[in-house]
């Protein structure tokens, strides 16, 4: 590339500070005033901002276009040239959408749109901090508690009960398990996660193999299921996933209910052997027992596949990691403003248009995707492959179609969902105007019923997530159709404008009723509970803004899945260090902070806390290396809290076990 974009944050009288952008053209002598610099940046230019030495052209969310005020010509000794004769265009953005806190808040990709329409990519340098920026005071590292004396278990998560009487001096070479099918299943999982590991389970006896025998708890007769849907179809899940490991010198007895607990028990054996072989801190039990069952029935991990593109194999790899950590839910965030990632047979334009971003496309580049056509979607065959693989690992794939906000991709793909009069309206927190489905249009209700019927038919999951988050105040204020509908329904605020919260509640209730008739339980983000859009007796709620909100929701009668931004959002930076990637609207969360966070609902019945979930939002996950840096080991820290009681957790032990936690294969998306 011959062009480079540098950016630096500076402090001024505004609350956010400003940015200086410097475009340098190596060997370039001219830039037309009719050219435009396009770039994507999470720190945005607010509407009506006057730029210094540049003209604002357009912005869609994080995508910006700006232009020089006049033709730029590189001349020796001129301010528009550097000492090497390169063209230099420097401009100032005096106020920003928010104050940047990390280098990832700045431009992540850029390109020039020349007067003749030619596109020329620009290399983006990381955003630099202001020289006057406050630096966090260096804090003394806390003193970790001492490790227990003697050998330890190298399990992840740690077990409910561990009574080890004696330890093997040397870890076993492997395990003899006569069930060839189970051997293959667990060996294949280990091989996928750790390609260099030796085979662990054998279906023929051999020297230095511990024999593993399987036994099963007696099954009680199941009560007849009620006709109405239960809010907790797996309320006895802990019993179904419990297992007992009884160790002796030459064999191990596994006692479980038939099904998923058996795989968990085999994973536990493999983990203990792996750590005992690799570290002097850990040993393998020679006699004693381990009794284990999960703390929560919902042990989830969310993955945003809209803002960045993931292949089917990526999801299969990720499911393996979830199984190793004993998660049992994969929450797939399939749609958002930046891309519609699920095949629709009824609305093919969702995939032809709504799944792709690029300079010449209706969806402009976002989050570093650049000018070239970028995107993709999961076909039904892909989804069925993912569901099948997840089922083999005791994981349920929970789909999310995020409505009524976060629908910009759908609106750009389907013109019938747009009200021509809706040229203005409240902007979402991400900077999208008119990104919410319009309840004043008949096409919207047909769309909702059709899409959620497709989802209900495709996914066997008892749950369907319908979003409900971050709808802008006055989202529909510019729409004549929405105004007429709101008036007819009596959904106006004190100023006589459409009340967005009440309008969203009607949409939520409609979809909840529709999916309930399809045999599904609806889940929403916490805003879906506003005005009781989702029913406390029918639909669990995910509390994400902060942990306190989970208590408030539970007091209103909702069952809660706790996924607070301050602890379980893995897109948050892990420290205040400028060079640490991520966002920090919810603060920062190191691996230790994530691990030490204790999920609970003080003073409320335990049954109202359905479980916990980590959330991986992908805005900044522009490479596999960054994905692994931000997700691991925090994913495993959440796994331990999801399975193990607080008194079983030990940070010092966790730090030692971190070395054995798998991560995604090191390759680009």
C-alpha positions as CSV (number, residue, x, y, z in Angstrom):
1,X,0.0,0.0,0.0
2,X,1.2,3.5,-0.8
3,X,-1.1,5.2,1.7
4,X,-1.0,5.1,5.5
5,X,-3.5,6.5,8.0
6,X,-2.2,7.6,11.4
7,X,-4.5,8.6,14.3
8,X,-3.9,10.2,17.7
9,X,-6.3,11.1,20.5
10,X,-5.8,14.4,22.2
11,X,-7.5,16.1,25.1
12,X,-9.4,19.4,24.8
13,X,-12.2,21.2,26.4
14,X,-14.7,18.6,25.3
15,X,-15.6,15.6,27.5
16,X,-14.4,13.1,24.8
17,X,-11.3,14.8,23.4
18,X,-10.6,14.8,19.7
19,X,-8.7,12.8,17.0
20,X,-6.0,14.0,14.7
21,X,-6.0,11.9,11.5
22,X,-2.9,12.0,9.2
23,X,-3.0,10.5,5.8
24,X,0.4,10.0,4.2
25,X,0.8,9.1,0.6
26,X,4.2,7.5,-0.1
27,X,5.4,8.8,-3.4
28,X,2.1,10.5,-4.0
29,X,2.0,14.1,-5.1
30,X,-1.7,14.8,-5.5
31,X,-5.1,14.1,-3.9
32,X,-8.3,15.6,-5.5
33,X,-10.8,17.5,-3.4
34,X,-13.4,15.1,-4.9
35,X,-11.6,12.1,-3.4
36,X,-12.9,10.7,-0.1
37,X,-11.2,8.9,2.7
38,X,-13.4,6.1,4.0
39,X,-12.6,4.4,7.4
40,X,-14.3,2.4,10.1
41,X,-13.9,3.3,13.7
42,X,-15.7,2.4,16.9
43,X,-15.0,6.0,18.1
44,X,-17.3,7.9,15.7
45,X,-17.8,11.4,14.4
46,X,-21.0,12.8,16.0
47,X,-23.6,14.3,13.6
48,X,-23.1,18.0,12.7
49,X,-19.5,18.0,13.9
50,X,-17.4,20.5,12.0
51,X,-14.0,19.1,11.0
52,X,-10.8,21.1,10.8
53,X,-9.2,20.8,7.3
54,X,-11.7,18.3,6.1
55,X,-15.3,18.1,4.9
56,X,-17.7,15.5,6.4
57,X,-19.4,13.5,3.7
58,X,-21.4,10.7,5.3
59,X,-21.5,8.2,8.1
60,X,-23.3,4.9,8.7
61,X,-22.7,3.7,12.2
62,X,-18.9,3.1,12.3
63,X,-18.3,3.8,8.6
64,X,-17.2,7.3,7.7
65,X,-16.4,9.2,4.6
66,X,-14.6,12.6,4.7
67,X,-13.0,14.7,1.9
68,X,-10.2,17.3,1.6
69,X,-11.4,20.9,1.5
70,X,-9.3,21.4,-1.7
71,X,-6.9,19.7,-4.0
72,X,-3.8,18.6,-2.2
73,X,-0.4,18.9,-4.0
74,X,2.9,17.7,-2.5
75,X,5.5,20.4,-2.8
76,X,8.9,20.6,-1.2
77,X,8.8,22.7,2.0
78,X,5.0,22.8,1.9
79,X,2.9,21.8,5.0
80,X,1.2,19.2,2.7
81,X,4.5,17.4,2.3
82,X,6.9,15.7,4.6
83,X,10.7,15.7,4.4
84,X,10.6,12.8,2.0
85,X,8.3,14.5,-0.4
86,X,5.3,12.4,0.5
87,X,1.9,14.0,0.5
88,X,0.5,14.6,4.0
89,X,-3.1,15.5,4.8
90,X,-3.7,16.2,8.5
91,X,-7.2,16.9,9.8
92,X,-8.8,17.3,13.2
93,X,-12.0,15.9,14.6
94,X,-12.7,18.1,17.7
95,X,-15.3,16.0,19.4
96,X,-16.1,12.3,19.4
97,X,-19.0,9.9,20.2
98,X,-17.1,8.8,23.3
99,X,-13.6,9.0,24.8
100,X,-11.3,6.3,23.5
101,X,-9.7,4.1,26.1
102,X,-7.8,1.5,24.0
103,X,-6.0,1.4,20.7
104,X,-8.9,-0.7,19.3
105,X,-11.2,2.3,19.7
106,X,-9.7,4.0,16.7
107,X,-9.8,3.4,12.9
108,X,-9.5,-0.3,12.1
109,X,-9.5,-0.1,8.3
110,X,-9.4,2.7,5.7
111,X,-9.4,3.2,1.9
112,X,-9.5,6.1,-0.6
113,X,-12.3,6.6,-3.1
114,X,-10.7,8.5,-5.9
115,X,-12.6,11.0,-8.2
116,X,-12.8,8.3,-11.0
117,X,-14.3,5.8,-8.6
118,X,-11.1,3.8,-8.1
119,X,-10.6,2.3,-4.7
120,X,-7.2,2.3,-3.1
121,X,-6.6,0.6,0.3
122,X,-4.9,2.5,3.1
123,X,-2.8,0.9,5.8
124,X,-4.2,1.7,9.3
125,X,-1.8,2.3,12.2
126,X,-3.1,1.7,15.7
127,X,-4.7,4.7,17.5
128,X,-2.1,6.5,19.7
129,X,-3.0,7.9,23.1
130,X,-2.7,11.6,24.1
131,X,0.6,12.5,25.7
132,X,-1.4,14.1,28.5
133,X,-3.7,11.2,29.1
134,X,-3.9,10.0,32.6
135,X,-2.0,6.8,33.2
136,X,-3.4,4.3,35.7
137,X,-1.3,4.3,38.9
138,X,0.8,1.2,39.2
139,X,-0.7,-1.1,41.8
140,X,1.1,-3.7,43.8
141,X,0.2,-7.2,42.7
142,X,-2.0,-8.9,45.2
143,X,-0.4,-11.8,47.1
144,X,-1.9,-15.0,46.0
145,X,-2.9,-17.5,48.8
146,X,-0.5,-20.5,49.0
147,X,-1.2,-23.6,47.1
148,X,-2.4,-26.7,49.1
149,X,0.4,-29.0,50.2
150,X,0.9,-32.1,48.2
151,X,-0.6,-33.3,44.9
152,X,-3.6,-31.6,43.3
153,X,-6.3,-32.5,40.8
154,X,-5.9,-31.0,37.4
155,X,-9.6,-30.8,36.7
156,X,-11.5,-28.0,35.0
157,X,-14.0,-27.2,36.5
158,X,-13.2,-28.4,40.0
159,X,-15.4,-31.1,41.4
160,X,-18.1,-30.9,44.1
161,X,-16.6,-33.6,46.3
162,X,-13.0,-35.0,46.0
163,X,-11.9,-37.6,48.6
164,X,-8.5,-38.8,47.3
165,X,-6.8,-41.3,49.6
166,X,-3.7,-42.1,47.6
167,X,-2.1,-40.9,44.4
168,X,-0.3,-42.7,41.5
169,X,3.4,-42.1,41.5
170,X,3.2,-42.0,37.7
171,X,0.2,-41.1,35.6
172,X,-1.4,-44.0,33.6
173,X,-0.5,-44.3,29.9
174,X,-4.2,-44.4,29.2
175,X,-7.5,-46.1,30.0
176,X,-9.0,-49.4,28.8
177,X,-12.7,-48.9,28.1
178,X,-14.5,-51.8,26.4
179,X,-17.1,-49.6,24.7
180,X,-15.4,-48.9,21.3
181,X,-17.9,-46.2,20.4
182,X,-17.3,-44.2,23.6
183,X,-13.5,-44.7,23.1
184,X,-13.7,-43.2,19.6
185,X,-16.0,-40.3,20.7
186,X,-13.7,-39.2,23.5
187,X,-10.4,-39.9,21.6
188,X,-11.7,-37.9,18.6
189,X,-12.6,-34.9,20.9
190,X,-9.1,-35.0,22.5
191,X,-7.4,-35.3,19.1
192,X,-9.3,-32.3,17.7
193,X,-8.5,-30.2,20.7
194,X,-4.9,-31.3,21.2
195,X,-3.6,-32.7,17.9
196,X,-0.2,-33.6,19.4
197,X,-1.6,-35.5,22.3
198,X,-1.2,-39.3,22.3
199,X,-4.3,-41.6,22.3
200,X,-5.9,-41.7,25.7
201,X,-8.7,-44.4,25.6
202,X,-8.3,-48.0,24.3
203,X,-10.9,-50.6,23.6
204,X,-8.3,-53.4,24.2
205,X,-6.4,-54.1,27.4
206,X,-2.7,-53.3,27.5
207,X,0.2,-52.6,29.9
208,X,-0.2,-49.6,32.2
209,X,-3.8,-49.0,31.2
210,X,-6.3,-48.4,33.9
211,X,-9.5,-50.3,33.3
212,X,-12.6,-48.2,33.3
213,X,-16.0,-49.8,34.1
214,X,-19.3,-48.1,33.6
215,X,-22.3,-48.3,36.0
216,X,-25.6,-46.5,36.0
217,X,-27.8,-45.1,38.7
218,X,-31.2,-46.7,38.9
219,X,-33.7,-44.7,36.9
220,X,-36.9,-43.7,38.5
221,X,-40.1,-43.7,36.4
222,X,-40.7,-40.3,34.9
223,X,-43.8,-38.4,35.8
224,X,-46.1,-37.6,33.0
225,X,-45.2,-34.3,31.4
226,X,-47.8,-31.5,31.7
227,X,-49.4,-30.3,28.5
228,X,-48.3,-26.7,29.1
229,X,-44.7,-25.8,28.5
230,X,-42.5,-25.8,31.6
231,X,-40.3,-22.7,32.1
232,X,-37.5,-25.1,33.1
233,X,-37.7,-28.2,30.9
234,X,-34.4,-29.4,32.4
235,X,-35.0,-28.4,36.1
236,X,-33.6,-31.8,37.2
237,X,-30.5,-31.3,35.0
238,X,-28.1,-31.5,37.8
239,X,-29.1,-35.0,38.6
240,X,-28.9,-36.1,35.0
241,X,-25.4,-34.8,34.7
242,X,-23.9,-36.0,38.0
243,X,-21.2,-38.6,38.0
244,X,-19.1,-40.6,40.5
245,X,-15.5,-41.7,39.9
246,X,-14.4,-44.5,42.2
247,X,-10.6,-45.0,42.0
248,X,-8.5,-48.1,42.8
249,X,-5.0,-48.9,41.7
250,X,-5.9,-50.9,38.6
251,X,-9.4,-49.8,37.7
252,X,-11.9,-46.9,37.9
253,X,-15.7,-47.3,38.2
254,X,-17.7,-44.5,36.6
255,X,-21.3,-44.4,37.9
256,X,-23.7,-42.0,36.0
257,X,-27.1,-41.7,34.5
258,X,-26.9,-42.9,31.0
259,X,-26.2,-40.0,28.6
260,X,-24.3,-36.8,28.9
261,X,-22.7,-37.4,32.3
262,X,-20.7,-40.3,31.0
263,X,-18.9,-38.0,28.5
264,X,-18.3,-35.5,31.3
265,X,-16.7,-38.3,33.4
266,X,-14.4,-39.4,30.6
267,X,-13.4,-35.8,29.9
268,X,-12.5,-35.5,33.7
269,X,-10.3,-38.6,33.4
270,X,-8.6,-37.2,30.3
271,X,-8.0,-33.9,32.0
272,X,-6.5,-35.4,35.2
273,X,-4.2,-37.6,33.1
274,X,-3.1,-34.7,30.9
275,X,-2.2,-32.4,33.7
276,X,-0.5,-35.2,35.8
277,X,1.7,-36.1,32.8
278,X,2.7,-32.5,32.1
279,X,3.1,-30.9,35.6
280,X,4.6,-31.8,38.9
281,X,1.8,-29.9,40.6
282,X,-0.8,-32.4,39.6
283,X,-1.2,-36.1,40.1
284,X,-3.7,-38.9,39.2
285,X,-5.8,-40.6,42.0
286,X,-4.9,-44.1,42.9
287,X,-7.7,-44.6,45.4
288,X,-10.6,-42.5,46.6
289,X,-13.6,-40.9,44.9
290,X,-14.9,-37.9,43.1
291,X,-18.5,-37.0,43.1
292,X,-19.6,-34.2,40.8
293,X,-22.6,-32.4,39.4
294,X,-23.1,-28.9,38.0
295,X,-24.0,-25.8,40.0
296,X,-26.3,-24.4,37.4
297,X,-28.5,-26.0,34.7
298,X,-27.7,-23.2,32.3
299,X,-24.0,-23.1,31.5
300,X,-23.8,-20.9,28.4
301,X,-21.5,-19.2,26.1
302,X,-22.7,-16.6,23.5
303,X,-21.0,-15.9,20.2
304,X,-21.8,-13.0,17.9
305,X,-21.4,-14.3,14.4
306,X,-22.9,-11.1,12.8
307,X,-20.2,-8.5,13.2
308,X,-17.4,-10.8,12.1
309,X,-17.7,-13.8,9.8
310,X,-17.3,-17.3,11.2
311,X,-17.2,-20.5,9.1
312,X,-19.0,-23.7,10.0
313,X,-15.7,-25.3,11.0
314,X,-15.0,-22.4,13.4
315,X,-18.3,-23.2,15.2
316,X,-17.5,-26.9,15.4
317,X,-14.1,-26.1,16.8
318,X,-15.7,-23.8,19.4
319,X,-18.2,-26.4,20.4
320,X,-15.3,-28.8,21.2
321,X,-13.8,-26.2,23.5
322,X,-17.2,-25.6,25.2
323,X,-17.6,-29.4,25.8
324,X,-14.1,-29.6,27.4
325,X,-15.2,-26.9,29.8
326,X,-18.6,-28.6,30.4
327,X,-20.7,-25.8,29.0
328,X,-24.1,-27.0,27.8
329,X,-25.5,-24.1,25.8
330,X,-24.1,-22.3,22.7
331,X,-26.1,-19.1,22.2
332,X,-25.6,-18.1,18.5
333,X,-26.3,-14.4,17.9
334,X,-27.2,-14.9,14.2
335,X,-28.4,-11.4,13.2
336,X,-27.5,-7.8,13.8
337,X,-27.1,-4.5,12.0
338,X,-23.9,-5.7,10.4
339,X,-25.0,-8.9,8.8
340,X,-27.8,-11.5,8.6
341,X,-26.1,-14.9,9.0
342,X,-28.9,-17.4,8.8
343,X,-30.3,-18.8,5.5
344,X,-33.9,-17.9,5.0
345,X,-35.9,-19.8,2.4
346,X,-38.8,-17.4,2.5
347,X,-36.6,-14.2,2.2
348,X,-33.6,-15.1,0.1
349,X,-32.6,-11.4,-0.2
350,X,-31.6,-11.6,3.5
351,X,-28.7,-13.7,2.4
352,X,-28.1,-12.2,-1.1
353,X,-27.9,-8.6,0.3
354,X,-28.1,-8.7,4.1
355,X,-25.2,-11.1,4.6
356,X,-22.6,-9.0,2.8
357,X,-20.7,-5.8,3.4
358,X,-18.6,-3.7,1.0
359,X,-17.9,-0.3,-0.5
360,X,-20.4,-0.7,-3.4
361,X,-23.0,-2.7,-1.4
362,X,-26.1,-1.5,0.6
363,X,-24.3,-2.6,3.8
364,X,-21.1,-0.5,4.1
365,X,-17.9,-1.8,5.6
366,X,-17.9,-2.1,9.4
367,X,-15.5,-3.3,12.1
368,X,-12.4,-3.5,9.9
369,X,-14.0,-5.5,7.0
370,X,-12.7,-3.2,4.3
371,X,-14.0,-2.2,0.8
372,X,-14.1,-5.7,-0.8
373,X,-17.3,-7.8,-0.6
374,X,-17.2,-9.5,2.8
375,X,-19.6,-11.7,4.5
376,X,-21.4,-15.1,4.4
377,X,-24.2,-17.0,6.1
378,X,-25.0,-20.4,7.5
379,X,-27.1,-22.5,5.2
380,X,-29.6,-24.9,6.8
381,X,-27.2,-27.8,6.1
382,X,-24.5,-26.0,8.0
383,X,-26.8,-25.4,10.9
384,X,-27.9,-29.0,11.0
385,X,-24.2,-30.1,11.0
386,X,-23.6,-27.7,13.9
387,X,-26.6,-28.9,15.8
388,X,-25.6,-32.6,15.3
389,X,-22.1,-31.9,16.5
390,X,-23.4,-30.0,19.5
391,X,-25.8,-32.8,20.4
392,X,-22.9,-35.3,20.5
393,X,-21.2,-33.1,23.0
394,X,-24.3,-32.5,25.2
395,X,-24.7,-28.9,24.0
396,X,-27.9,-27.2,22.9
397,X,-27.6,-24.6,20.2
398,X,-29.9,-21.6,21.1
399,X,-30.5,-19.4,18.1
400,X,-31.0,-15.6,18.4
401,X,-32.8,-13.4,15.9
402,X,-32.4,-10.0,17.4
403,X,-35.6,-7.9,17.1
404,X,-37.0,-5.2,16.8
405,X,-33.7,-3.3,17.0
406,X,-30.4,-4.3,15.5
407,X,-32.2,-5.0,12.2
408,X,-30.4,-2.7,9.8
409,X,-29.2,-5.6,7.6
410,X,-32.7,-6.9,7.3
411,X,-34.1,-3.5,6.4
412,X,-31.5,-2.9,3.7
413,X,-32.3,-6.3,2.2
414,X,-36.1,-6.0,2.3
415,X,-37.5,-2.6,1.1
416,X,-41.0,-3.7,2.1
417,X,-39.9,-3.3,5.8
418,X,-39.0,0.4,5.3
419,X,-41.4,3.3,5.8
420,X,-40.5,5.8,3.1
421,X,-41.5,8.6,5.6
422,X,-39.0,7.4,8.2
423,X,-36.1,9.5,7.2
424,X,-35.3,10.5,10.8
425,X,-35.5,8.9,14.2
426,X,-33.5,8.1,17.3
427,X,-30.1,6.6,16.6
428,X,-29.0,3.4,18.3
429,X,-26.1,3.4,20.6
430,X,-24.0,2.0,17.7
431,X,-25.0,5.0,15.6
432,X,-27.6,3.4,13.3
433,X,-30.7,5.5,12.4
434,X,-33.9,3.6,11.5
435,X,-32.5,0.1,12.4
436,X,-35.7,-1.1,14.1
437,X,-38.5,-3.2,12.6
438,X,-41.5,-0.9,12.1
439,X,-44.7,-2.1,13.8
440,X,-46.8,0.2,11.7
441,X,-46.2,-1.9,8.6
442,X,-48.2,-5.1,7.9
443,X,-45.0,-6.5,6.2
444,X,-43.3,-6.4,9.6
445,X,-45.7,-8.8,11.2
446,X,-45.6,-11.2,8.3
447,X,-41.8,-11.1,8.5
448,X,-41.8,-11.8,12.2
449,X,-44.1,-14.8,11.9
450,X,-42.3,-16.2,8.8
451,X,-38.8,-15.9,10.2
452,X,-39.5,-17.3,13.6
453,X,-41.5,-20.2,12.1
454,X,-38.3,-21.0,10.0
455,X,-36.2,-20.8,13.1
456,X,-38.6,-22.9,15.2
457,X,-38.6,-25.6,12.5
458,X,-34.9,-25.6,12.0
459,X,-33.6,-25.6,15.6
460,X,-34.7,-28.4,18.1
461,X,-33.7,-26.1,21.0
462,X,-36.5,-25.6,23.5
463,X,-35.4,-22.0,23.6
464,X,-35.4,-19.2,21.0
465,X,-33.7,-15.9,21.9
466,X,-35.5,-12.8,20.4
467,X,-33.1,-10.0,21.5
468,X,-35.1,-6.9,22.6
469,X,-32.0,-4.8,23.4
470,X,-30.9,-1.3,22.7
471,X,-33.9,0.0,20.7
472,X,-33.3,3.8,20.5
473,X,-35.6,6.2,22.3
474,X,-37.9,7.6,19.7
475,X,-36.8,4.9,17.2
476,X,-40.0,5.4,15.2
477,X,-40.6,9.1,15.7
478,X,-39.9,9.9,12.0
479,X,-42.4,7.2,10.7
480,X,-45.9,8.2,9.8
481,X,-46.9,4.5,9.7
482,X,-45.5,3.9,13.2
483,X,-47.2,7.1,14.5
484,X,-50.6,6.0,13.2
485,X,-50.2,2.5,14.7
486,X,-49.1,3.9,18.0
487,X,-52.0,6.3,18.2
488,X,-54.4,3.5,17.4
489,X,-52.9,1.4,20.2
490,X,-52.6,4.2,22.7
491,X,-48.8,3.9,22.8
492,X,-47.8,7.5,23.0
493,X,-45.6,9.3,25.5
494,X,-46.3,12.5,27.4
495,X,-45.3,14.6,24.3
496,X,-47.7,12.7,22.0
497,X,-44.8,10.9,20.3
498,X,-44.7,7.1,19.7
499,X,-43.4,5.5,23.0
500,X,-40.7,3.1,21.8
501,X,-40.6,1.0,25.0
502,X,-44.4,0.3,24.9
503,X,-44.3,-0.3,21.1
504,X,-41.4,-2.8,21.6
505,X,-43.4,-4.6,24.4
506,X,-46.2,-5.3,22.0
507,X,-43.8,-6.8,19.5
508,X,-42.2,-8.9,22.2
509,X,-45.5,-10.3,23.4
510,X,-46.6,-11.1,19.8
511,X,-43.4,-13.1,19.1
512,X,-43.6,-14.8,22.6
513,X,-47.1,-15.9,21.9
514,X,-46.3,-17.1,18.4
515,X,-43.3,-19.2,19.5
516,X,-45.1,-20.5,22.6
517,X,-47.7,-22.1,20.2
518,X,-44.7,-23.6,18.3
519,X,-43.6,-25.3,21.6
520,X,-40.7,-22.9,22.2
521,X,-39.6,-20.9,25.3
522,X,-38.6,-17.3,24.5
523,X,-35.6,-15.6,26.0
524,X,-34.7,-12.0,25.8
525,X,-32.1,-9.4,26.9
526,X,-33.2,-7.5,29.9
527,X,-34.9,-4.6,28.0
528,X,-37.3,-7.2,26.7
529,X,-38.8,-7.1,30.2
530,X,-39.7,-3.4,29.9
531,X,-43.4,-2.9,30.2
532,X,-43.6,-6.7,30.7
533,X,-42.9,-7.2,27.0
534,X,-41.9,-10.8,27.9
535,X,-44.0,-12.5,30.6
536,X,-42.3,-13.3,34.0
537,X,-44.2,-16.7,34.0
538,X,-43.1,-17.8,30.5
539,X,-39.7,-16.3,29.5
540,X,-36.3,-16.2,31.2
541,X,-34.4,-12.9,30.9
542,X,-30.6,-12.4,30.4
543,X,-29.3,-9.6,32.7
544,X,-26.4,-8.1,30.9
545,X,-26.0,-4.4,31.8
546,X,-24.9,-5.0,35.4
547,X,-25.3,-7.7,38.0
548,X,-27.7,-5.7,40.1
549,X,-30.2,-5.7,37.3
550,X,-30.5,-9.5,37.7
551,X,-31.8,-9.0,41.3
552,X,-34.3,-6.3,40.1
553,X,-35.6,-8.7,37.4
554,X,-35.9,-11.6,39.8
555,X,-37.9,-9.4,42.2
556,X,-40.3,-8.9,39.3
557,X,-40.7,-12.6,39.0
558,X,-38.4,-13.4,36.1
559,X,-36.1,-16.3,36.0
560,X,-32.7,-14.9,35.2
561,X,-29.6,-15.9,33.3
562,X,-26.8,-13.8,34.6
563,X,-24.3,-12.4,32.0
564,X,-23.2,-9.1,33.4
565,X,-20.9,-6.9,31.3
566,X,-18.6,-6.1,34.1
567,X,-17.6,-9.8,34.6
568,X,-18.8,-12.0,31.8
569,X,-18.6,-9.9,28.6
570,X,-15.4,-11.1,26.9
571,X,-15.3,-8.1,24.6
572,X,-14.3,-6.0,27.6
573,X,-10.6,-5.1,27.8
574,X,-8.7,-7.0,30.5
575,X,-7.0,-3.9,31.9
576,X,-6.9,-0.1,31.6
577,X,-3.6,-0.4,29.6
578,X,-4.0,1.4,26.3
579,X,-2.4,-1.5,24.4
580,X,-5.0,-4.0,25.8
581,X,-7.6,-4.6,23.1
582,X,-11.3,-4.4,23.8
583,X,-14.1,-2.1,25.0
584,X,-14.6,-0.7,28.5
585,X,-18.1,0.7,28.8
586,X,-18.7,-1.8,31.6
587,X,-15.2,-1.3,33.0
588,X,-12.4,-3.8,32.5
589,X,-12.2,-7.4,33.6
590,X,-9.0,-9.4,34.0
591,X,-9.0,-13.2,34.1
592,X,-8.8,-13.1,37.9
593,X,-11.7,-10.6,38.2
594,X,-13.8,-12.8,35.9
595,X,-12.9,-15.9,37.9
596,X,-13.5,-14.3,41.3
597,X,-16.9,-12.8,40.4
598,X,-19.6,-14.7,42.3
599,X,-23.0,-15.2,40.6
600,X,-25.8,-15.0,43.0
601,X,-29.2,-13.3,43.7
602,X,-28.9,-12.0,47.3
603,X,-32.0,-12.7,49.4
604,X,-33.9,-14.4,46.5
605,X,-34.8,-18.0,45.9
606,X,-31.9,-19.9,44.1
607,X,-34.3,-21.3,41.6
608,X,-34.8,-17.9,40.0
609,X,-31.1,-17.9,38.9
610,X,-31.3,-20.3,36.0
611,X,-27.6,-20.1,35.3
612,X,-24.8,-18.0,33.9
613,X,-23.4,-17.2,30.5
614,X,-20.4,-15.6,29.0
615,X,-20.9,-13.3,26.0
616,X,-18.4,-12.9,23.1
617,X,-19.2,-9.8,21.0
618,X,-17.1,-9.6,17.9
619,X,-16.6,-6.0,17.0
620,X,-12.9,-6.1,17.9
621,X,-12.2,-9.7,17.1
622,X,-10.6,-9.0,13.7
623,X,-8.1,-11.9,13.9
624,X,-7.9,-15.3,15.4
625,X,-4.9,-14.2,17.6
626,X,-7.0,-11.4,19.1
627,X,-10.0,-13.8,19.6
628,X,-7.8,-16.2,21.6
629,X,-6.2,-13.4,23.6
630,X,-9.6,-11.9,24.6
631,X,-11.6,-15.1,25.1
632,X,-9.1,-17.3,26.9
633,X,-8.7,-18.0,29.8
634,X,-11.7,-16.0,30.8
635,X,-14.0,-18.5,29.1
636,X,-12.7,-21.2,31.4
637,X,-13.0,-18.9,34.4
638,X,-16.7,-18.6,33.7
639,X,-16.9,-22.4,33.2
640,X,-15.6,-23.0,36.7
641,X,-18.2,-20.7,38.2
642,X,-21.0,-22.3,36.1
643,X,-20.1,-25.7,37.5
644,X,-18.3,-25.3,40.8
645,X,-19.5,-23.8,44.1
646,X,-17.6,-20.7,45.3
647,X,-15.8,-22.6,48.1
648,X,-14.4,-25.1,45.5
649,X,-12.7,-22.3,43.5
650,X,-9.1,-21.4,44.0
651,X,-7.4,-18.7,41.8
652,X,-3.9,-20.0,42.4
653,X,-4.9,-23.5,41.3
654,X,-6.7,-22.0,38.3
655,X,-3.6,-20.1,37.2
656,X,-1.7,-23.4,37.1
657,X,-4.5,-25.1,35.1
658,X,-4.6,-22.3,32.6
659,X,-1.7,-23.8,30.7
660,X,-3.9,-26.9,29.8
661,X,-6.9,-25.0,28.5
662,X,-7.5,-25.4,24.8
663,X,-8.0,-22.3,22.5
664,X,-9.2,-21.9,18.9
665,X,-6.8,-23.0,16.1
666,X,-4.4,-20.2,15.2
667,X,-5.8,-19.1,11.8
668,X,-7.5,-16.1,10.4
669,X,-11.2,-15.9,10.2
